[in-house]
Amino acid sequence: MESLTSAQEALGSYSFERCLEWLKHAMPDCQADPVKRSLLLNNMGVYHRKNGNPEKAVRFFEQALQDCDPSWLRGRVFANWGVLEHRRGNLVAARRLYQDALNCCSQPLEDEKAVVRLCINFAWLHVQQDRGVQADTLLRRARSLMAKYPDDAMLECRYHLAMGRAAMAGKRLAKAEVDFVQAIRVVQKLDFFEPVLLAQCRAALANCYSVQAFGQLDGSETRRDGMERGEQAENLFQEAFELLEGADQADSLEAIEALSLAVDHSIRTAHWEAAETRVQKLLELVTALEHLEIGLRISAWERATQILRQVGKSQLAERAQRRHTALIQEQRAKATTLREAPSGEPKESSPVQEPPLPEPPPPAEPTPEEPKPSRAPVLRKANKADSSAKDPKTRLPRKPPPP
């Protein structure tokens, strides 16, 4: 068990090579004990998930469940598998796995820290699917158990991030800002560098500032504050993209989420050139990610239709509208199939084959061969020194990666 514990610690600090060494070292001792063997296979699945091999991870999770008797251990495997599907954008499968995990871990409650993590992840999925009541219920349960782990900074960071997202969904912007800022402060105090989580926190805070800026720009007395908030949002989005790219996560669900929020920011500020560049990248990502939830594809093509119409590219806008309509029809067909399916496994409707990405516009509507970077100033040229001086909460020092 000591080797498995060391492997889990290595996973938490993204030390993948050291983790694999510990897992290999633990193999001989785990073969005769079903519980240890399931723990080993579960950790191998988490290792491959974090190392970017989802198919291998699924195979290990399936093997871990074969001879897995303790309910708490089955719950842990289901939860890790749910995180994998969640990050791949397969929200339906993730929701089922999270629910299975919650059922296993709660009867009886043996692994409280795992339940806290599960409630936080499950709450975020509910927020993504507009189920605010369910999200709030899970976050209250997480809060009630977190008091036993006051020194777990990672747990605290994820909790504040989830609370902020739930507050944003409920349009409680001041509450969301407090939670996002606190999440950033906590993640920067970790003993190791966590770029993906930090990127999520920065993108979430950027979206909060963007919404605040949009509400302030209409008033003469608040216009200047709105401009500053808009600049801070743009800077935070850029930092989030840099963190994800540096962590080799530029094509992950986290990148899609951050890019979607950045597209919305460009739309709010009427910076259509940046919006067009960003939405083109967003469409590439949602098309490439095989298991992405159809609702995320629909919202991406809806944004593309709006932007292309705004920039005067009517032919491309019509193509985007047709893609958007086709995906809505596919979503409705799947919902009908699930409602009509008999008891047992639901039937799967054949997916609509997505047409290729829009071709370049005709000569009458030329587009540059290489889109300009989306860093173009939204309201006025950002000055990081000024913005940090005006709002020290938002310009937190970034913790360098360990040597």
ROKERO-892273 format. One record per residue (C-alpha): residue number from 0; residue in one letter; x, y, z. Coordinates in Angstrom, 1 decimal. Example, Ala and Ser with C-alpha at 12.3 -4.5 7.8 and 13.67 -1.06 7.14 Angstrom:
REM ROKERO-892273
  nr rest     c1     c2     c3
   0    a   12.3   -4.5    7.8
   1    s   13.7   -1.1    7.1
This chain:
REM ROKERO-892273
  nr rest     c1     c2     c3
   0    m    0.0    0.0    0.0
   1    e    2.9    2.3    0.6
   2    s    3.8    2.2   -3.1
   3    l    0.2    2.9   -4.1
   4    t    0.2    5.9   -1.8
   5    s    3.4    7.2   -3.2
   6    a    2.0    6.8   -6.7
   7    q   -1.1    8.8   -5.8
   8    e    1.1   11.6   -4.4
   9    a    3.1   11.6   -7.6
  10    l   -0.1   11.8   -9.7
  11    g   -1.3   14.8   -7.6
  12    s    1.9   16.7   -8.4
  13    y    1.9   15.7  -12.1
  14    s    5.1   13.7  -11.7
  15    f    4.0   11.0  -14.2
  16    e    7.3    9.2  -14.6
  17    r    7.7    8.8  -10.8
  18    c    4.1    7.7  -10.6
  19    l    4.6    5.0  -13.1
  20    e    7.7    3.7  -11.3
  21    w    5.7    3.4   -8.1
  22    l    2.8    1.6   -9.8
  23    k    5.2   -0.9  -11.4
  24    h    6.8   -1.4   -8.0
  25    a    3.4   -2.1   -6.4
  26    m    2.3   -4.7   -9.0
  27    p    3.8   -7.9   -7.5
  28    d    2.2   -7.1   -4.1
  29    c   -1.2   -6.4   -5.6
  30    q   -1.9   -9.5   -7.7
  31    a   -3.1  -11.8   -4.9
  32    d   -5.3   -9.2   -3.1
  33    p   -8.4   -8.2   -5.1
  34    v   -8.8   -4.8   -3.3
  35    k   -5.1   -3.9   -3.8
  36    r   -5.4   -5.0   -7.5
  37    s   -8.5   -2.8   -8.0
  38    l   -6.7    0.1   -6.4
  39    l   -3.7   -0.4   -8.7
  40    l   -5.8   -0.6  -11.8
  41    n   -7.8    2.5  -10.7
  42    n   -4.5    4.4  -10.3
  43    m   -3.3    3.2  -13.6
  44    g   -6.5    4.6  -15.2
  45    v   -6.0    7.9  -13.5
  46    y   -2.3    7.9  -14.6
  47    h   -3.3    7.4  -18.3
  48    r   -6.2   10.0  -18.0
  49    k   -3.8   12.7  -16.7
  50    n   -1.2   11.7  -19.2
  51    g   -3.5   12.1  -22.2
  52    n   -4.4    8.5  -23.0
  53    p   -8.2    8.3  -22.4
  54    e   -8.8    5.0  -24.2
  55    k   -6.1    3.2  -22.1
  56    a   -7.6    4.8  -19.0
  57    v  -11.1    3.4  -19.8
  58    r   -9.7   -0.1  -20.2
  59    f   -8.0    0.1  -16.7
  60    f  -11.2    1.5  -15.1
  61    e  -13.2   -1.4  -16.6
  62    q  -10.7   -3.9  -15.3
  63    a  -10.7   -2.2  -11.9
  64    l  -14.5   -2.7  -11.6
  65    q  -14.4   -6.5  -12.5
  66    d  -13.3   -7.8   -9.0
  67    c  -14.1   -4.7   -7.0
  68    d  -16.2   -5.6   -3.9
  69    p  -15.9   -2.7   -1.5
  70    s  -18.6   -0.1   -2.3
  71    w  -16.3    2.8   -1.5
  72    l  -13.7    1.5   -4.0
  73    r  -16.3    1.0   -6.8
  74    g  -17.4    4.6   -6.1
  75    r  -13.8    5.9   -6.5
  76    v  -13.4    4.1   -9.8
  77    f  -16.8    5.4  -11.1
  78    a  -15.8    8.9  -10.0
  79    n  -12.4    8.9  -11.8
  80    w  -14.1    7.4  -14.9
  81    g  -16.7   10.2  -14.6
  82    v  -13.9   12.9  -14.5
  83    l  -12.5   11.4  -17.7
  84    e  -15.8   11.5  -19.6
  85    h  -16.5   15.0  -18.2
  86    r  -13.2   16.3  -19.5
  87    r  -13.9   14.7  -22.9
  88    g  -17.1   16.6  -23.0
  89    n  -19.3   13.5  -22.8
  90    l  -21.6   15.0  -20.2
  91    v  -24.3   12.3  -20.4
  92    a  -21.9    9.5  -19.6
  93    a  -20.2   11.6  -16.9
  94    r  -23.5   12.3  -15.2
  95    r  -24.3    8.6  -15.1
  96    l  -20.9    7.7  -13.7
  97    y  -21.0   10.5  -11.1
  98    q  -24.4    9.3   -9.9
  99    d  -23.1    5.7   -9.7
 100    a  -20.1    6.9   -7.7
 101    l  -22.3    9.0   -5.3
 102    n  -24.5    6.0   -4.7
 103    c  -21.5    3.7   -3.9
 104    c  -19.7    6.2   -1.8
 105    s  -22.7    7.2    0.3
 106    q  -23.9    3.8    1.5
 107    p  -22.2    3.8    3.9
 108    l  -20.1    6.9    3.9
 109    e  -16.5    5.6    4.1
 110    d  -14.4    7.9    1.9
 111    e  -15.5   11.4    2.9
 112    k  -12.8   13.2    1.0
 113    a  -13.7   11.4   -2.2
 114    v  -17.3   12.4   -1.7
 115    v  -16.3   16.0   -1.4
 116    r  -14.4   15.9   -4.7
 117    l  -17.3   14.0   -6.3
 118    c  -19.9   16.6   -5.1
 119    i  -17.8   19.4   -6.5
 120    n  -17.3   17.8   -9.9
 121    f  -20.9   16.7  -10.1
 122    a  -22.1   20.3   -9.1
 123    w  -20.0   21.8  -12.0
 124    l  -21.6   19.3  -14.5
 125    h  -25.1   20.4  -13.2
 126    v  -24.2   24.0  -13.7
 127    q  -23.1   23.2  -17.3
 128    q  -26.5   21.6  -17.9
 129    d  -28.5   24.5  -16.2
 130    r  -29.4   22.5  -13.1
 131    g  -28.7   25.1  -10.5
 132    v  -30.8   23.6   -7.7
 133    q  -29.0   20.3   -7.9
 134    a  -25.6   22.0   -8.0
 135    d  -26.4   24.1   -4.9
 136    t  -27.5   20.9   -3.1
 137    l  -24.2   19.1   -3.9
 138    l  -22.1   22.1   -2.9
 139    r  -23.8   22.4    0.5
 140    r  -23.0   18.7    1.0
 141    a  -19.4   19.3    0.1
 142    r  -19.2   22.3    2.4
 143    s  -20.5   20.2    5.3
 144    l  -17.7   17.6    4.9
 145    m  -14.9   20.0    4.0
 146    a  -14.5   21.2    7.6
 147    k  -12.7   17.9    8.4
 148    y  -10.0   18.8    5.8
 149    p   -8.9   22.4    6.5
 150    d   -5.4   21.9    5.2
 151    d   -6.4   20.5    1.8
 152    a   -5.7   23.5   -0.5
 153    m   -6.6   21.7   -3.7
 154    l  -10.0   20.8   -2.3
 155    e  -10.6   24.4   -1.1
 156    c   -9.6   25.8   -4.5
 157    r  -12.0   23.5   -6.4
 158    y  -14.7   24.2   -4.0
 159    h  -14.4   28.0   -4.5
 160    l  -14.2   27.6   -8.3
 161    a  -17.4   25.5   -8.2
 162    m  -19.1   28.0   -5.9
 163    g  -18.2   30.9   -8.2
 164    r  -19.5   29.1  -11.3
 165    a  -22.8   28.4   -9.5
 166    a  -23.0   32.1   -8.5
 167    m  -22.4   33.1  -12.1
 168    a  -25.2   30.8  -13.3
 169    g  -27.4   32.6  -10.8
 170    k  -26.2   36.0  -11.9
 171    r  -24.7   36.7   -8.5
 172    l  -21.6   38.5   -9.9
 173    a  -20.2   39.9   -6.6
 174    k  -20.3   36.5   -5.0
 175    a  -18.8   34.9   -8.0
 176    e  -15.9   37.4   -8.1
 177    v  -15.1   36.7   -4.4
 178    d  -15.0   32.9   -5.0
 179    f  -12.9   33.1   -8.2
 180    v  -10.3   35.4   -6.6
 181    q  -10.1   33.2   -3.6
 182    a   -9.7   30.1   -5.8
 183    i   -6.8   31.8   -7.6
 184    r   -5.1   32.7   -4.3
 185    v   -5.4   29.2   -3.0
 186    v   -4.1   27.5   -6.1
 187    q   -1.1   29.7   -6.2
 188    k   -0.2   28.5   -2.7
 189    l    0.0   24.9   -3.7
 190    d    3.3   23.1   -3.2
 191    f    3.3   22.2   -7.0
 192    f    2.3   24.1  -10.1
 193    e   -1.3   23.2  -11.4
 194    p   -1.6   25.0  -14.7
 195    v   -5.0   23.6  -15.8
 196    l   -6.8   24.5  -12.6
 197    l   -5.2   27.9  -12.6
 198    a   -6.3   28.4  -16.2
 199    q   -9.8   27.5  -15.3
 200    c   -9.8   29.9  -12.4
 201    r   -8.5   32.8  -14.5
 202    a  -10.9   32.2  -17.4
 203    a  -13.8   32.0  -14.9
 204    l  -12.7   35.3  -13.3
 205    a  -12.3   36.9  -16.8
 206    n  -15.8   35.9  -17.7
 207    c  -17.1   37.5  -14.4
 208    y  -15.2   40.8  -15.2
 209    s  -16.5   40.7  -18.8
 210    v  -20.1   40.5  -17.6
 211    q  -19.5   43.3  -15.1
 212    a  -17.9   45.4  -17.8
 213    f  -20.9   45.0  -20.1
 214    g  -23.2   46.2  -17.5
 215    q  -21.0   49.2  -16.6
 216    l  -20.3   50.5  -20.1
 217    d  -23.8   51.9  -20.7
 218    g  -23.6   54.4  -17.9
 219    s  -21.6   57.6  -18.1
 220    e  -20.6   57.3  -14.4
 221    t  -19.5   53.7  -14.6
 222    r  -18.0   53.6  -18.2
 223    r  -14.4   54.0  -17.0
 224    d  -14.8   51.2  -14.5
 225    g  -16.3   49.1  -17.3
 226    m  -13.4   49.8  -19.6
 227    e  -10.9   48.7  -16.9
 228    r  -12.9   45.5  -16.2
 229    g  -12.9   44.7  -19.9
 230    e   -9.1   45.1  -20.1
 231    q   -8.6   42.9  -17.0
 232    a  -10.9   40.3  -18.6
 233    e   -8.9   40.3  -21.8
 234    n   -5.6   39.9  -19.9
 235    l   -6.9   37.0  -17.8
 236    f   -8.2   35.2  -20.9
 237    q   -4.8   35.5  -22.6
 238    e   -3.1   34.2  -19.4
 239    a   -5.5   31.2  -19.3
 240    f   -4.8   30.3  -22.9
 241    e   -1.0   30.5  -22.3
 242    l   -1.4   28.2  -19.3
 243    l   -3.4   25.6  -21.2
 244    e   -1.0   25.7  -24.1
 245    g    2.0   25.3  -21.8
 246    a    0.3   22.3  -20.2
 247    d   -0.4   20.7  -23.6
 248    q   -4.1   21.1  -23.0
 249    a   -4.9   23.5  -25.9
 250    d   -7.4   21.1  -27.4
 251    s   -9.1   19.9  -24.1
 252    l  -12.5   20.6  -22.8
 253    e  -11.0   23.3  -20.5
 254    a   -9.7   25.0  -23.6
 255    i  -13.2   24.9  -25.3
 256    e  -14.8   26.3  -22.1
 257    a  -12.2   29.2  -21.9
 258    l  -12.5   29.9  -25.6
 259    s  -16.3   30.0  -25.5
 260    l  -16.2   32.5  -22.7
 261    a  -13.6   34.6  -24.6
 262    v  -15.8   34.6  -27.7
 263    d  -18.7   35.8  -25.6
 264    h  -16.4   38.6  -24.2
 265    s  -15.6   39.7  -27.7
 266    i  -19.3   39.7  -28.6
 267    r  -20.2   41.8  -25.6
 268    t  -17.5   44.4  -26.4
 269    a  -18.4   44.4  -30.1
 270    h  -14.8   43.5  -31.1
 271    w  -15.9   41.4  -34.1
 272    e  -12.5   40.8  -35.6
 273    a  -11.3   39.1  -32.4
 274    a  -14.6   37.3  -32.1
 275    e  -14.3   35.9  -35.6
 276    t  -10.8   34.6  -35.0
 277    r  -11.7   33.0  -31.7
 278    v  -14.9   31.4  -33.0
 279    q  -13.0   29.8  -35.9
 280    k  -10.6   28.2  -33.4
 281    l  -13.6   27.1  -31.3
 282    l  -15.3   25.4  -34.2
 283    e  -12.1   23.5  -35.0
 284    l  -12.0   22.3  -31.4
 285    v  -15.6   21.2  -31.1
 286    t  -15.3   19.3  -34.4
 287    a  -12.1   17.5  -33.4
 288    l  -13.3   16.4  -29.9
 289    e  -15.0   13.2  -30.6
 290    h  -17.2   12.7  -27.5
 291    l  -18.1   16.4  -27.0
 292    e  -21.6   16.9  -25.7
 293    i  -23.9   18.0  -28.5
 294    g  -25.2   21.0  -26.5
 295    l  -21.6   22.5  -26.6
 296    r  -21.5   22.0  -30.4
 297    i  -24.9   23.7  -30.8
 298    s  -23.8   26.8  -28.7
 299    a  -20.5   27.0  -30.7
 300    w  -22.3   27.1  -34.1
 301    e  -24.9   29.6  -32.7
 302    r  -22.1   31.9  -31.8
 303    a  -20.5   31.4  -35.2
 304    t  -23.8   32.3  -36.9
 305    q  -24.1   35.5  -34.9
 306    i  -20.5   36.6  -35.5
 307    l  -20.4   35.9  -39.2
 308    r  -23.6   37.8  -39.8
 309    q  -22.3   40.7  -37.8
 310    v  -19.1   40.9  -40.0
 311    g  -21.1   40.8  -43.2
 312    k  -20.2   37.2  -44.3
 313    s  -23.7   36.2  -45.1
 314    q  -22.9   33.0  -47.1
 315    l  -20.8   31.6  -44.3
 316    a  -23.4   32.7  -41.8
 317    e  -26.0   30.7  -43.7
 318    r  -23.8   27.6  -43.7
 319    a  -23.2   28.0  -39.9
 320    q  -27.0   28.4  -39.4
 321    r  -27.6   25.1  -41.3
 322    r  -25.1   23.3  -39.2
 323    h  -26.7   24.7  -36.1
 324    t  -30.1   23.6  -37.2
 325    a  -28.9   20.1  -38.1
 326    l  -27.4   19.6  -34.6
 327    i  -30.6   20.8  -32.9
 328    q  -32.5   18.2  -35.0
 329    e  -30.0   15.5  -34.0
 330    q  -30.4   16.5  -30.3
 331    r  -34.2   16.2  -30.6
 332    a  -34.0   12.9  -32.4
 333    k  -31.7   11.5  -29.6
 334    a  -34.1   12.7  -26.9
 335    t  -37.1   11.1  -28.7
 336    t  -35.2    7.8  -29.1
 337    l  -34.4    7.8  -25.3
 338    r  -38.0    8.5  -24.4
 339    e  -39.3    5.7  -26.6
 340    a  -36.6    3.1  -25.7
 341    p  -37.9    0.1  -23.7
 342    s  -36.5   -0.7  -20.3
 343    g  -32.9   -1.6  -20.2
 344    e  -30.2    0.0  -22.3
 345    p  -31.4    3.0  -24.2
 346    k  -31.2    2.9  -28.0
 347    e  -28.7    5.0  -29.7
 348    s  -29.8    7.2  -32.7
 349    s  -27.4    7.4  -35.6
 350    p  -25.5   10.7  -35.4
 351    v  -25.9   13.3  -38.1
 352    q  -22.7   13.5  -40.1
 353    e  -21.4   17.0  -39.6
 354    p  -20.5   18.7  -42.9
 355    p  -17.0   20.1  -43.3
 356    l  -16.0   23.4  -41.8
 357    p  -17.0   26.5  -43.8
 358    e  -14.8   27.1  -46.8
 359    p  -13.1   30.4  -47.2
 360    p  -15.5   33.1  -48.5
 361    p  -15.7   34.0  -52.2
 362    p  -13.6   36.9  -53.5
 363    a  -16.3   39.4  -52.8
 364    e  -15.9   38.6  -49.1
 365    p  -12.2   37.9  -48.6
 366    t  -10.7   36.8  -45.4
 367    p   -7.0   36.9  -44.4
 368    e   -5.1   33.7  -45.0
 369    e   -3.7   33.8  -41.4
 370    p   -6.1   35.3  -38.8
 371    k   -4.6   37.9  -36.6
 372    p   -4.1   37.0  -33.0
 373    s   -7.1   37.6  -30.8
 374    r   -5.1   39.7  -28.4
 375    a   -6.2   42.9  -30.1
 376    p   -7.3   45.5  -27.5
 377    v  -11.0   45.4  -26.8
 378    l  -11.6   48.8  -25.2
 379    r   -8.2   50.4  -25.0
 380    k   -4.7   49.0  -25.0
 381    a   -4.2   47.0  -21.8
 382    n   -1.5   48.1  -19.4
 383    k   -0.8   45.3  -16.9
 384    a    1.0   47.7  -14.5
 385    d   -2.0   50.0  -14.4
 386    s   -4.6   47.3  -14.1
 387    s   -2.7   45.6  -11.2
 388    a   -2.4   48.9   -9.4
 389    k   -6.0   49.6   -9.7
 390    d   -7.3   46.2   -8.7
 391    p   -4.6   44.2   -6.9
 392    k   -7.0   41.3   -6.4
 393    t   -6.9   40.4  -10.0
 394    r   -3.3   40.6  -10.7
 395    l   -2.0   37.9   -8.4
 396    p    1.6   36.8   -8.8
 397    r    1.8   33.5  -10.7
 398    k    3.6   30.7   -9.0
 399    p    6.5   29.4  -11.1
 400    p    6.6   25.7  -11.9
 401    p    8.9   23.6   -9.7
 402    p   12.4   23.0  -11.1
